[in-house]
Amino acid sequence: MELFDAVLLAAAFLCALTAGLVFAFTVVVMPGIRALPDRDFLQAFAAMDRVIQQNEPRFLAVWIGSGVALGTAVVLGISALGGVDRMLLIGAGAVYLLGVQLPTVAVNVPLNNRLQALGLDGLDAAALRSEREAFEGRWIYWNAVRTVFACITTGALLILSTGGYEVPP
C-alpha cells in the first residue's frame, strides 16, 4: 500500500467516525434530551460538552485527526490523482473544511462555550427558557449542516478509496 492510499483510507475512516458522531447527536442525543425540562436539558448538554472541553483524547484523535488526514490526502492526492478523482478529493476537502469544521468553530463551539460559562444554578425559570431557546435551535440546525457535509465527505472518500470514480467511455 502506498502512502497516499494509506492516508486516504485513514481520512475516510476518521471522517466516517466524525460523521457518525454528529449523526448520533442529530438523531439520538438531541432528540433524547429535548424532552427534558430546561435546566436539565442545559445541564445534560453541558455535561456532555465538558467531556470534549476536557480534551477527551479519543474525541480529539478522531476530530483533529480527520482534518489532518484529509488535508494530507488532498496534498498528496494533487499529484497522485488526475481528472475527476483529483477534483473529487479537492471537493471533499473543501466540503469538510467549510461544511464541518467551519461551522464547528464559528457556531457550535461558541454556543458550547457560552453554555459552559452560564451559572445555571443561579438562573430562574424564565432565564433558563431564554438560554435554552438561544442555544437549542441554532445548535441543532448547525449540527444538521455538519452531519450532511460530513456524510458527503465520507461518501466521496469511500468512492476514492475503493478505486476512484471512472468516467464511462
N, C-alpha and C positions, 0 to 999 in steps of 0.2 A: 504494500500500500504506500503510495506516495504521500508526501507531506500535505499537499493540497487536499487529497482525498480524506486524510485523517482529520484535518482541520474542518473541512466541510461536514463530515459526519459528526464531529463534536458540536459544531454550531447547530446542526439540525436537532441533535439530541437536547442541547441546552435550551434552544428556542422552543422546542416542544414542551419541555418541563415548565418554562415560563408561561407558555400559552395555557398549559394545564392549570397552573396556579391562578392566573387571572380568570380563567374559565370557571374554576371552582368558586371563586368569590362571586362571579356573576350568577351562577345557577344554584349554589348551595349556601354559602356563608351569608351573603347579604339578605337573600330571602329568608334564611333561617333566623337571623337576628331582627328582621323587620318587625316581627310580631311583639318584640319586647317593648316595655314602656321606655320612654325617652331616656331616663337616667341609665337604665340597664343596657339599652342599645349603645349609648355613647361609651359606657364603661366597658362593655364587651368588645367593641371595636378598638378602643384604646388599649385594652389588654393584649389583643392580637397584634396590634401595631407595635407595642412595646417589645415584643419578641424580635421583630425586624429592627427596630431602633437600637436594640442592644447588640446589633451586629451578629445575629444568628449565622454561624459560618456556612451552614448548608444553603441557606437562602442566598447569602452573598455570593457563594460559589456559583450558584445557578444564575442569579440575576446579572451579576457583573460578568461572569464567565460567558454568558450568552452573547453579550455585546462585544467582548474581546474576541471570542472565537469567530463571530460573524464578521467583525471588522477585519480580522486576519484573513478569513476566507475570501473576502472581497479583494483585499490587496493581492493575495496570491492568485486569485481567480482571474484577475485582469489579464495576466499573461498566460495562465493555464487554459483558459476557455476562449471561445470565439463566438461570434454571432449571437443567436438567441440565448444561448446558455450564459454568455457574459452579461447580457442585458438583464436576464432573469436574476442573476446573482446580485448585480448592482441594484436592481429594483428591490430585491428582498432586503438588502442592507438599508436602503433609503426608507422603505416602508417600516422597518423595525425601528430605525432611529427616530423617524418623525411620528410614527403612529403608536409606538410602545414607550420608548424611552423619554421622548419629549413630553408627552402628557404626564408621565410619572413625575418628572422633575418639575414641570410647570404647574400641575394641578394637584395630583393625588398626594404627593409628599407635603406640599404646603398645607393642604387640608388636614392631613395626619398630624403635622406639627402643631397646627392651631388647636386641634382637639387635645393633643398631649399637654398643651400649655393651660388649658382650662382647669379651673378648680371646680370640678363637677359637684363635689360635696357642698360647695357654697352657693350653688345656683338653685333658685326656686323653680317651680313647675313651668312658669311662662318662659323663663330664660333657657331652661333645658329644651323646651319645644322649639324655641327660636334657633338655638345652636344646632339641634338635630336637622331642622329644615334647611339651614345654611350648609350643612355638611352632606347629608344623605343623598339627595337627588343629584347633586353635582358629582359626588364621588362615584356613584353608581353609573352615571352617564359616561364619565371618562374611563371607568374601568371597562365598560362595554366596548368603547372605542379601542382600548388596548387589547381586549380579547379578540376582536375581529382582525386587527392588524397583526397580532402575534400568530393567529391561525393562518393568515395569508402568508406570512413569512415562513412559517413551518412548512406549509404546503409547497412553496417554491423550493425550499431547501431539500425537501424529500424528493421532489422531481429531479433536482440536480444530483443528489447523492445516489440515485438509482440509475444513473446513466445519462441524465440530461434530457432536454427536450429536443426532439429532432423534427425539423420541418419536413413534411412529406414531399416527395418529388413532384 
